[in-house]
Amino acid sequence: MDFSFTEEQVLLRNSIQRLIQDRYSFEARKAILASDSGWSRDCWRAFAELGLLAAPFAEEHGGFGGGAIEVMIIMEEFGKGLVVEPYLQTVVLCGGLINLAGSSAQKAALLPKIASGDLILAMAYAEPQGRFNLADLVTKAEKTGDGFILNGNKAVVAAAPWADKLLVTARTSGAQRDKDGVTIFIADKNAPGISTRDYPTIDGQRASEISFENVKLGADAVLGQAGKGLALLEEAFDRAIAAQCAEAVGCMRVLTDATVEYCKTRKQFGQPIGKFQVLQHRMVDMFMECEQSLSITYMVNLKLDESEAGRMKAASAAKVQIGKAGRFVGQQAIQLHGGMGMTDELNVGHYFKRLTMIDAQFGNVDYHLKRFAAAG
């Protein structure tokens, strides 16, 4: 199978690399994280000007008609730069859901604003009791004459502090864990009855705990078909997993390269530590984990449009490999850098923190092993 990229895809990668080098150095990122907002609106505008926010959407909605491979390229380079701006949440996950299930009016109203950088979205789906089960919902939306009344709570809503709108999952019928009865709503974050508690996450990003108290939503706030949202969520999350795997590969690449370079210069017993065979073996193992992770990331992105079972198995297999590899590469990088690897001043620990969060998001290794087995 030919895994070569097209000329346009190579140009896309090169342009992102230049942008990250010019605008997103490690010191620049630290300054962004230390700011009150915790992200850079200027960088977001630069992403929009470069067409990155429009990449996966159709031309009729202000996009460039790209697909999973273009998103994979973008996310890998963002992983190398440890970009904190909410590309995954806004463009890949929420934008992907709107692209999958939105009405013509919803697509026309929302997708061009995402592509231009004027609209930030966050996905409010996780609840404390639910673990990784997307159908386990206590949040409810009761039907009224002209719409719905939403009540409940959502936990660890990534990018919510920056969001203009929220995509919210709620139960409109059935028992707490039924597969039927899950509905996705589009809500303004500043709507009456919505309250948030914002905080930084361990990897330097921002998230919120969100409460919904008698929030009024119109019938046009439903995304897709009422009560049939679970299948849409699963597909959108599998696509987000594929994109996030590419981000993890970017993180692992930087960790591996930085570790090899450090071992060439750090001397012990009168010679570089990279000459010690046992450390060479560890660096080779890091490189192999990176290559295996890259291969499985290609695989999952190529299988996203296959059957539902094939897509789910590919996403879970990739998530398992990425979770295990990310932990291994991160641990080796920190150990081979010695005590310096534990400091905030060195970028190594920041990449490992991000890989740790990627492992936990959308289901950890144990969850996806079980999901892979259940897919048959």
N, C-alpha and C positions, 0 to 999 in steps of 0.2 A: 504494500500500500504506500502511496506517495504522500509523505507528510510535509512536502515543501509548501511554503507560503507564497501567495501571489505577490506580484510587485506592489500592489496597493497595500497589502497587509504588512509587508516589510517597511514601506514608507510610514505606515501608521505606527509601528513599533519604534522606528527611529525618531519620529517626531515626539513621541511620549518620553523617550529616553532623554532627549535634549531638554524637554520641559522640566523633567524631574531634576536633571543636573543643574539647570539654571535657577529653578524656583523652589526646589524642595530638598535642599541639603539637610543633613541631620541637625545642624544648628538652627536652620530655618524652621524645621519641624518642631524643635524644642520651644522656639519662640511662639509658634502657633499654639502649642499645647498650653503654654503659660498665659496666653491671653484670656480675657474674660469669657469669650465665646467658645474657645477651644477648637476653632476651625477657621479657615481663611476663605472669606467671600471672594477675595481677589483670585485665589487659586481656582475656585469653582467657576468663576467667569472665564478664566483661561482655559479650563477644560471645555467649557461651552464653545468658546471661540475656535478651539481646535477640532470641534465636532465630536468629542468623546461622549458627551451626554446624549447626542442624537444617534450614535452609531447603530443601536439595535432596532430602531424604529423605521417604519415605512416612510417614503418620501412625502406621501400625502399628509403625514403628521409632523412634518418638519425634520424627519430623520434622514439617514443615509442608506437605509435598506441593508444594513449589516446583519450578522447573525451571531451564533454562539462563538465562532472562532475569533471574530473581532473583539467580542467581550473578553474572551480568554486572554488575548494579547494585551488588552488594556489592563486587566486585573493583575496579570503577572508583573507588568512594569510598575503598577501601583504597589504591589507587594514589595518590590525592591526598594521603593522609596518610602515605605511605611505610611502611605497616604491615609489621613484620617477623615477626609471629606466623605460624605455619605453616598458614594457611587453605588455600592452594593445595595443599600437599602432603597435609594430613590430610583435609580435607573434599572437595576437588574431585577430586584424583587418586586417593588411596588409598580414600577413601569411595566415589568413583565406581566404582572397580574392584569393590569389594565389592558395591555395588548392582547392577552389571552381571552379575557372575558368581558371587557368593557363594551358598552353600547356605542353606536356611532357618535352620539352626542358626548359621551364621556371621553372617548378617545380624542375627539376634536377639541374638547375643552382642556384636557389635561396633558396629553402627550407633547404638543408643541411647547408648552410651558416648561416641561421637564427638559426637553431638548435645548431650550434657550437658556436654561439655568435659573429661570424665574420661579420655579416651584420645587420645594423640598418635601419629600414624602417619607413617612416612617411606618413600619408594619407593627401593629399592636396585636400580637397573637398569643404570647406566652402567659401562662398563669401558674402560680406556685405549685398547685396540685397536679398540673398536667404533665410535668417532665417534658418529654419530647412528643407526646401524643397530641396532634393538632385537633383532634375531635374532643378532647377532654376539656370542656368549657363550662364554667360556672356563670360567666358573663351572659346575660340574656337580653334579647330585644323582643319586646312584646308588640304585636300588631295593634295599631290604632286605626281610626277611620281614614286618616290621610298619610299614614306612615308608620313609624316605629318609635318606641321609647326604650332607650338603651341604659342598662344598669350593670355595673360590674367593675372589675379591676384587672389591669394588665401589668406584668412585671418585666423589667429589663428591656424596655422598648428602645432599641438602638437608634440613635440619631434623632430621637423625639425632641430634645431641646432645641434643635434647629428647624424642625418641621413646620410647614404651613398647614398640611393636611395629614390625616392618619387613615390608614386602612385597618379596620378593626374587625376581628372575628367574634361572632356571638352566636349563641344558640337561639333559634327561633322556633324550634319544635324538638320533641324527643327527649330522651334521658341524657344524663351528663356526658356519656361516652359514645352515644350513637353516632354512626357514620352519617346518617341523614340528619338534616336539621341545622347544619352549620351554614351560616350566611356571612358574607363579607360586605362591610359597609365602608363608604367614604365619608369621613367627617372632618369638618374644620377643627383644627386643634384648639382654637379660641372660642368654640361654641359654648353657650351657657351649660353648666353642669359638668364640664371637663376640667379636672385639676391635675397638676403634674408636680412631681418631686424629682428634680434633676440632680445628676451626680456624675463624676468621672468614673470610668471603668479602668481596670488594671492595665489595659493596653493603651491608655491615653485617650480613648474616645469618650463619648458622652452618651448617657442613656437616661431614661425616666421611668418612674413608677407612675401609672396613670389610673385615675379613678373616673368612672362615668356615673353620674347621678341624674337620672331622669332626663337624659339627653334626647332631644327631639330630632328625629331624622326623617326626611321625606322619602317617599317611595323611590325617587330618583337617586337616593344614596346607595341603593343596593347595587353591588358589583356582580354581574352574572345573574344566575337564577337563585332566588331565595330558597334556602334549605339544601342547596346542591353545591356548596362551596368547597367541600373537602377535597374532591378530585382536582379542582383548580389549584388549591393550596399545595397539594402534593407535587403537582407538575411544576409550579412556580418555585417551590423550595428545592426541587431537584436541579432546576436550572441555576438557582442561586448557589447550590453546592458545587456545581461544575465551575462556576465563576470563582468561587472562593478557593477551590483547589488550586487554581492558577495563581491566586494571590499567595497562597502558602508556598508554592514552588518558587515564586520570586523571593520570598523571605528566606527560604532554605538556600537558594543560590548565593545570596549575600553572606549568610552565615558561613557557608562552606568556603567561599573565596576569602573572606576575612580571616578565617582560621588558618588556612594554608599560608596566607601572606604573613600572618603573625608568627607562625612556626618557622618561617624562613629567617626571621629577624631576631627572635627571642633566643638568647644564648644561655646555655647551662653547661657546666663542665668544659668550657672553652669552645663549644660548637653550637650551631643552631639546633634547637630541639626538634626541628623537622627532619634531622638526620637520624633520629632514633627510630628504629624499625617499628616498635610497638605503636608509636604515635602516627607513623605513616599508615599503618593498618587502619587506625581509627579514622584518619582523614579519607582514606579510600572508601571505607564503609559509609561515611557521610556523603561522598560523591555518588556512590551507588544508590543510596536512598533518594537523593535528588533526581537521578535519572529515572528510577522506577516511578517516582511521583510524577515526573513530567510525562512519562508514557501513559500512565493511567489517567492523567488529566486530559491528554489528547483523546483517549478512548471514551471517557464520559461525555466530552463535548461533541464527539461524533455520533453518539448514540441517543442524544436528547430527543430526536424526532422519530425514534423507533417505537415499538410497542410499549404500552405502559409498564409491563413486567420487565422488559429489557431496560427501559430507562431507569426504573427503580433499582434494579440489580447493579447497573453500572454506577449509579450515584452512590449507593451504599458501599460498593467495593472501593470506589475512589476515596470515600470519606474514611474508611478504615485504614487504607494505605497512608493517606495524608496525616491522619491523627497519629499513627505510630511513627512515621518518618519525622514528622515535625518535632515530636518529643525527643527522639533520638538525636537528630541533628542539633537541636537547641541545647540539649544537655552536653553533648560533646563539645560544642563551641564554647560554652561557658567553662567547662573543665579544662580545656586546652589553653584558654586564656588565663587560667589561674584566678587569683583573687580579683584581678582587674575585671574579669568577666561578670562579676556581681555588681559592679558600680553603675549608677545612672549615667555617668559621664561617657561610658562606652555604649555604642549602639547595639552590641550583642544581646544584652539583656532585654532591650526593647523589642527586638525581633522575636525572641523566645516568648515574651509575654503575648505578643500578637498571635503566634502559632498556638499557644495554649488556649486563647479565646476562640480561635478558629476550630480547634478540636471540639470545644464544648458547644459551639453554635450549630443549630440545625441537627443536633443529635451527635453523641460522642461515639467512640469506637465500639463499646459494648452494645449500644442501641442499634448501630448499623450492621453489626455482625448478625444480630437476631433478625433484623429486617431483611438482610440478604438471604438468610436461610429460609425465612417465611415466604419469600418471593418465588421459591421453587426452582 
